[in-house]
Amino acid sequence: MTAARQTPPRPRGFTLVEAIATIAVIAAVAVVASRVISTSTELYTQTAARSELQVQLSTALDRVVSELRQCRIRAASNPVAPDITTVTPTSIAWIGPDGVADSVALSGSTLLLQTPAGGTSAIATNITAFAVQCYNESNTALATSLSGSSVDPVRRVEITITATLSGITETVRTRVFLRAMVAGAAGS
């Protein structure tokens, strides 16, 4: 009997072609995964910036509206007029219930509120635009700059605030009906 020839066992492993193919597939999956992660991170950053801007602008607008609604009636005015002292396209000043001047103005990129009780305080930052527009009883826009007796017809004030953070821009706007103009306010 002749002995059967045994072939040595083949080593188990990858061929060079299989290894390269595997590396190519892993690289493709890594590229897709990195793009998904990058996009998700970018969206999260944008959403966080938008949320931060919305909270900041809403809080600032609420504060301005609250203070502005406390504008008193100008003494001895006939007809009744709010005690607004000056209006420019980027600021407004009025006499508050304590008889002292209050104002809101943009200084650089900071929105400042000046009240006697709180002094001057920054109520919003990263502001790119702050606009004030006044309207009369017929809801007709008045001149952009008012002072002296030209503020007497003011009945509503529109406030617009725009801010930018991390490339995201948000704008909030409201019209304030001055409480001093409510029927019966002259007696208070």
Secondary structure, DSSP 8 states (H G I E B T S, - for coil): ------------S--HHHHHHHHHHHHHHHHHHHHHHHHHHHHHHHHHHHHHHHHHHHHHHHHHHHHHTT--B-TT-SS--B-EEEEETTEEEEE-TTSSEEEEEEETTEEEEEETTTEEEEEE-SEEEEEEEEE-TT--B--SSEEGGGGTT--EEEEEEEEEETTEEEEEEEEEE-GGGSTTGGG-
